[in-house]
Amino acid sequence: MPRTTTAAPAAPAPAPAVPATPAPTSGALTGTAGDERGAIELRGIWKWFGDPSAPVLRDVSFRIPAGSFVSVIGASGCGKSTMLRMMGDLARPSRGEVRTGGHPVSQARQAHEIGFVFQAANLCAWRSVRRNVELPLEAMKVGRAERRERALAELDRVGLAAAVNQYPAELSGGMAQRVAIARSLVTEPPIVLMDEPFGALDEITRDRLNLDLHGLWRRTAKTIVFVTHSIPEAVLLSTQVVVMGRRPGRIDRTIDITLPDERTAETSRIPEFFEAVTEVRDALFDVMGRDL
């Protein structure tokens, strides 16, 4: 049976106008991040745009242990993507701090230790598949021969060894996302952040990529944080599911997913899968103030 951790409810309050770094509160996720490479910790995160009395995120504190696969789910506008961007140092908290491996997240980003995959593949149309994957290595001034070798290895790992010389216009949506995943992995980051990467794909392609992604995670032991609106997808992929409350966003509860380590198409047919899906759906609807 899945195990649920419910965050203590907090009364809404306007955020302080002066940014400060509070002492970390107890994490909502099980496990301890410590100083592990690939661990992520959010400490007292608040985020607002212009008006501190209308925050997007409110006092978010939790830890993600290295090697976890954590999915984040919640209503549109609750701050999921904003929180993910702060984990990657693409946005700054208005208050609080994000740390990875015991250091400020900016250090991890500058060291190319965080990979990103977004809903749009964002490939360069004038570059081949291989040269799209090489792009982060070019930014790192890696030599041409090593760039080629590493890009080909990642493309083989995502099943695109036969497509290295094709161009984005020749790819299906699923293939384009595989290229984006390979590009995110080519710098060998311990952390990969994914913002609804399969949301625009058809159901058959999405199911296939979910299984491929989970297998890739098992082989590489990356820390993956995955934002999605799909409850079954979150359950199938994750070691834990984070349920966020309505805006201002907060971590309402987390649910441990205790499915078999190896996930296959058959996993979505076993009773434990349906139990976990039901628990996440009940938690989400409870947070949203709706009845089943």
C-alpha positions as CSV (number, residue, x, y, z in Angstrom):
1,M,0.0,0.0,0.0
2,P,1.3,3.5,-0.7
3,R,2.3,5.5,2.3
4,T,1.1,9.1,2.7
5,T,2.8,11.9,4.5
6,T,0.6,15.0,5.1
7,A,2.1,18.3,5.6
8,A,0.9,20.3,8.5
9,P,-1.7,22.9,7.4
10,A,-0.7,26.5,7.7
11,A,-2.9,29.6,7.8
12,P,-2.5,31.9,4.8
13,A,-0.3,34.9,5.5
14,P,1.3,37.5,3.4
15,A,5.0,37.0,2.7
16,P,7.5,39.3,4.3
17,A,8.7,42.0,2.0
18,V,12.3,41.6,2.9
19,P,13.9,38.4,1.6
20,A,15.6,36.3,4.2
21,T,16.8,32.8,4.5
22,P,14.9,30.9,7.3
23,A,16.2,27.9,9.1
24,P,15.1,24.7,7.3
25,T,11.9,23.1,8.4
26,S,11.3,19.4,8.4
27,G,11.1,17.9,4.9
28,A,7.9,16.7,3.4
29,L,9.6,13.9,1.6
30,T,11.0,10.8,3.3
31,G,14.7,10.5,3.4
32,T,17.5,13.0,4.0
33,A,19.3,14.9,1.3
34,G,22.4,15.7,3.3
35,D,25.4,16.6,1.1
36,E,24.8,13.8,-1.5
37,R,25.6,14.8,-5.1
38,G,22.2,14.9,-6.7
39,A,20.2,15.7,-3.6
40,I,17.9,18.7,-3.7
41,E,16.7,20.8,-0.7
42,L,14.2,23.7,-0.7
43,R,14.4,25.8,2.5
44,G,11.5,28.1,3.3
45,I,10.8,29.0,-0.4
46,W,8.4,31.9,-1.1
47,K,7.9,33.3,-4.6
48,W,5.9,36.3,-5.7
49,F,5.9,38.5,-8.7
50,G,5.6,42.2,-7.8
51,D,3.2,41.9,-4.9
52,P,4.4,40.1,-1.7
53,S,0.9,39.8,-0.4
54,A,0.0,37.5,-3.4
55,P,2.6,34.8,-3.5
56,V,2.8,32.0,-6.0
57,L,4.6,29.7,-3.6
58,R,4.3,29.9,0.2
59,D,6.9,28.6,2.6
60,V,7.9,25.5,0.7
61,S,10.4,23.3,2.5
62,F,11.4,19.7,1.6
63,R,14.2,17.5,0.6
64,I,14.6,15.1,-2.3
65,P,17.3,12.4,-1.7
66,A,19.8,11.7,-4.4
67,G,18.6,9.0,-6.9
68,S,14.9,9.6,-6.3
69,F,12.2,9.8,-9.0
70,V,9.8,12.4,-7.7
71,S,6.7,13.5,-9.6
72,V,4.9,16.8,-8.7
73,I,1.2,17.1,-9.4
74,G,-1.3,19.8,-8.7
75,A,-3.9,22.1,-10.2
76,S,-2.9,24.5,-13.0
77,G,-1.4,27.7,-11.6
78,C,-0.3,26.2,-8.2
79,G,3.4,26.9,-8.9
80,K,4.7,23.5,-10.0
81,S,6.7,24.8,-12.9
82,T,7.9,27.8,-10.9
83,M,9.2,25.5,-8.2
84,L,10.9,23.3,-10.8
85,R,12.6,26.3,-12.4
86,M,14.0,27.4,-9.0
87,M,15.4,23.9,-8.5
88,G,17.4,24.5,-11.7
89,D,18.4,28.1,-10.9
90,L,16.3,29.4,-13.8
91,A,14.3,31.5,-11.4
92,R,15.2,32.9,-8.0
93,P,13.1,32.6,-4.8
94,S,11.7,35.8,-3.4
95,R,12.6,34.4,0.0
96,G,14.4,31.2,1.0
97,E,17.0,29.1,-0.8
98,V,17.5,26.1,-2.9
99,R,20.5,23.8,-2.4
100,T,21.8,20.8,-4.3
101,G,24.4,18.5,-2.8
102,G,24.7,20.8,0.2
103,H,25.6,23.9,-1.9
104,P,23.6,26.8,-3.5
105,V,21.9,25.6,-6.6
106,S,23.7,28.2,-8.7
107,Q,26.9,26.2,-8.2
108,A,25.3,23.1,-9.7
109,R,23.9,24.9,-12.7
110,Q,27.3,26.6,-13.4
111,A,28.9,23.2,-13.2
112,H,26.4,21.7,-15.7
113,E,25.1,19.3,-13.0
114,I,21.4,19.9,-13.9
115,G,19.7,18.8,-17.0
116,F,16.4,20.2,-18.3
117,V,13.6,18.7,-20.5
118,F,10.6,20.8,-21.2
119,Q,7.3,20.2,-23.0
120,A,8.7,21.5,-26.2
121,A,11.8,19.8,-27.4
122,N,13.3,23.2,-28.5
123,L,15.7,21.7,-31.1
124,C,17.7,23.8,-33.5
125,A,16.2,23.2,-36.9
126,W,19.5,23.8,-38.8
127,R,21.4,21.2,-36.7
128,S,21.3,17.5,-37.1
129,V,20.1,15.2,-34.3
130,R,23.7,14.5,-33.3
131,R,24.7,18.2,-33.3
132,N,21.7,19.2,-31.3
133,V,22.8,16.8,-28.6
134,E,26.3,18.1,-28.8
135,L,25.2,21.7,-28.1
136,P,25.7,21.7,-24.3
137,L,29.2,20.3,-24.8
138,E,30.0,23.0,-27.3
139,A,29.1,25.5,-24.6
140,M,31.5,23.7,-22.3
141,K,34.3,23.9,-24.8
142,V,34.6,20.1,-25.1
143,G,36.7,19.0,-28.1
144,R,35.0,17.9,-31.3
145,A,35.9,14.2,-31.1
146,E,34.7,13.9,-27.5
147,R,31.5,15.8,-28.3
148,R,30.7,13.4,-31.1
149,E,31.5,10.3,-29.0
150,R,29.4,11.4,-26.1
151,A,26.5,12.5,-28.2
152,L,26.4,9.2,-30.1
153,A,26.5,7.3,-26.8
154,E,23.5,9.2,-25.4
155,L,21.5,8.8,-28.7
156,D,22.1,5.1,-28.6
157,R,20.9,5.0,-25.0
158,V,17.6,6.6,-26.0
159,G,17.1,4.4,-29.0
160,L,18.1,6.9,-31.7
161,A,21.3,5.5,-33.0
162,A,19.8,5.2,-36.5
163,A,18.7,8.9,-36.6
164,V,21.9,10.8,-35.7
165,N,22.1,12.5,-39.1
166,Q,18.4,13.4,-39.4
167,Y,17.1,16.9,-38.8
168,P,14.3,18.0,-36.5
169,A,11.8,18.5,-39.3
170,E,12.2,14.8,-40.1
171,L,11.4,13.6,-36.6
172,S,8.1,12.5,-34.9
173,G,7.1,14.2,-31.6
174,G,8.3,11.2,-29.6
175,M,11.7,11.2,-31.4
176,A,12.2,14.9,-30.8
177,Q,11.6,14.4,-27.1
178,R,14.1,11.5,-27.1
179,V,16.7,13.9,-28.6
180,A,15.8,16.5,-25.9
181,I,16.4,13.8,-23.2
182,A,19.7,12.8,-24.8
183,R,20.8,16.4,-24.8
184,S,19.9,16.8,-21.1
185,L,22.0,13.8,-20.2
186,V,25.1,14.4,-22.4
187,T,26.8,16.5,-19.7
188,E,26.3,13.6,-17.3
189,P,24.3,15.7,-14.7
190,P,23.2,14.0,-11.5
191,I,19.9,15.9,-11.6
192,V,17.3,16.0,-14.4
193,L,14.3,18.3,-14.2
194,M,11.4,17.6,-16.5
195,D,8.4,19.9,-17.0
196,E,5.6,17.9,-18.7
197,P,7.9,16.5,-21.3
198,F,5.4,14.1,-22.8
199,G,2.2,16.3,-22.3
200,A,1.8,17.1,-26.0
201,L,2.3,13.5,-27.3
202,D,-0.3,10.9,-28.2
203,E,-1.2,8.4,-25.6
204,I,0.6,5.4,-27.2
205,T,3.9,7.4,-27.7
206,R,3.6,8.8,-24.2
207,D,3.2,5.3,-22.6
208,R,6.2,4.0,-24.5
209,L,8.4,7.0,-23.5
210,N,7.3,6.7,-19.8
211,L,8.6,3.1,-19.7
212,D,11.8,4.0,-21.5
213,L,12.4,6.9,-19.1
214,H,11.8,4.8,-16.1
215,G,14.3,2.2,-17.4
216,L,16.8,4.9,-18.1
217,W,16.4,6.2,-14.6
218,R,17.0,2.8,-13.1
219,R,20.2,2.4,-15.2
220,T,21.6,5.8,-14.4
221,A,20.4,6.5,-10.8
222,K,19.8,10.2,-11.7
223,T,17.7,12.3,-9.4
224,I,14.6,13.1,-11.6
225,V,11.9,15.7,-10.7
226,F,9.0,15.3,-13.1
227,V,6.0,17.8,-13.3
228,T,2.9,16.3,-14.7
229,H,-0.9,16.6,-14.7
230,S,-1.4,12.9,-15.2
231,I,-2.0,10.9,-12.1
232,P,-1.4,7.4,-13.7
233,E,1.9,8.8,-15.3
234,A,3.0,10.1,-11.9
235,V,2.3,6.8,-10.2
236,L,3.9,4.6,-12.9
237,L,7.2,6.6,-12.9
238,S,7.8,7.6,-9.4
239,T,9.2,6.6,-6.1
240,Q,7.2,9.4,-4.5
241,V,4.4,11.7,-5.7
242,V,4.2,15.3,-4.3
243,V,0.7,16.8,-4.2
244,M,0.7,20.6,-4.3
245,G,-2.1,22.7,-2.9
246,R,-3.9,25.5,-4.6
247,R,-2.2,28.9,-5.1
248,P,-0.3,30.0,-3.2
249,G,1.4,26.7,-3.9
250,R,2.6,24.6,-1.0
251,I,3.5,20.9,-0.4
252,D,0.2,19.5,0.9
253,R,1.3,15.8,1.1
254,T,3.6,13.2,-0.3
255,I,2.8,9.6,-1.2
256,D,5.4,6.9,-1.4
257,I,4.9,4.6,-4.4
258,T,5.7,1.0,-3.5
259,L,5.3,-0.7,-6.9
260,P,7.9,-3.2,-8.2
261,D,11.2,-1.6,-9.1
262,E,10.9,-2.6,-12.7
263,R,7.9,-0.9,-14.3
264,T,6.4,-2.5,-17.4
265,A,3.1,-2.2,-19.3
266,E,1.7,-4.9,-17.0
267,T,2.4,-2.7,-13.9
268,S,-0.5,-0.5,-14.8
269,R,-2.8,-3.5,-14.5
270,I,-1.9,-4.7,-11.0
271,P,-4.1,-3.9,-7.9
272,E,-1.3,-2.0,-6.2
273,F,-1.2,0.4,-9.2
274,F,-4.9,1.2,-8.9
275,E,-4.6,1.6,-5.2
276,A,-1.8,4.2,-5.6
277,V,-3.7,6.0,-8.4
278,T,-6.8,6.2,-6.2
279,E,-4.8,7.5,-3.2
280,V,-3.1,10.2,-5.3
281,R,-6.5,11.2,-6.9
282,D,-8.2,11.4,-3.5
283,A,-5.4,13.5,-2.2
284,L,-5.5,15.8,-5.1
285,F,-9.3,16.2,-5.0
286,D,-9.2,16.8,-1.3
287,V,-6.6,19.6,-1.8
288,M,-8.8,21.1,-4.5
289,G,-11.9,21.0,-2.3
290,R,-13.8,18.6,-4.6
291,D,-15.6,15.3,-3.9
292,L,-15.1,12.2,-5.8
